[in-house]
Amino acid sequence: MKIICTPLTVEAMCLLDMDECPNSLLESISLNQEEYEILLESGALEAINNSLGKIIDNYEDEAISTAEELDKTLALLEQRLTPENASVIQKLIHLNALAIKNRTGLFFFF
């Protein structure tokens, strides 16, 4: 299971860094294999990795946590949005927008 989450507060982001954040302070999505494949086929992860120098991949944990990175990620996700991948990409766009609003981050646990 692939998990992508956004802490709801700055304090929650610090707790997540120490692996002590309660689920009530996170908004998250869990991707099954089919959803993960849709995400891969969209090219969004590859674009984020290339643009931001990240390594969002199998067996990797990664964070996008600066305002600049979150803005770039949101733009990349919106560019990759199609009717075929909307069910997955819309969820990521929501989490990304929430991270921007709360000044937190987007965390990938793959």
Summary of the structure (lengths in Angstrom):
residues: 110
radius of gyration: 12.9
end to end distance: 7.3
largest distance: 37.6
contacts: 331
relative contact order: 0.25
helix: 55%
strand: 18%
